[in-house]
Amino acid sequence: MSKTLDFVELRSVDLPACLMLSRHSDPYPWRDENWRRSLRDDYCFALREGSGLIAIAAFSLVLDELSLLNIIVSDKQRGRGLGRQLLCDGLEWMQQIGAQRCLLEVRESNVPARALYRALGFTEDGIRKNYYPSANGREDAILMSTPLPLYTG
């Protein structure tokens, strides 16, 4: 029997679960203080299956401009469309409180994420050179954006 997925807003008490998911599923996880600050100051959401978090995302909103700060899907849960579901649910929630545009950076090498963002209507706006740490030193970030409401066609 499959468990139900719940879209939930995260709070500071979810810090340990965010850290665990981040450390186990992201080769370059945020530091503890990044998650602590984001849970306090930004908008953080998750997909919860049973009692565990299987995908998490953090957004920052300034006036009507939204930035996707981080999105992580459990490495054991990838391929189920959870990133798409969490992103769409999060963007819909954020639009309800005034977000009209979403910006993000994505690793140049993250082909699956770039394809997902393009499929949802994001366009590539530029490159931020040497933005991310990588095994070979630094990696460029692709800058992307989309107006809201999100295209989900």
Secondary structure by P-SEA (a helix, b strand, c coil): cbbbbbbccccccaaaaaaaaaaacccccccaaaaaaaaccbbbbbbcccccccbbbbbbbcccccccccccccccccccaaaaaaaaaaaaaaaaaccccccccccccaaaaaaaaaaacccccccccccccccccbbbbbbbbbccccccc
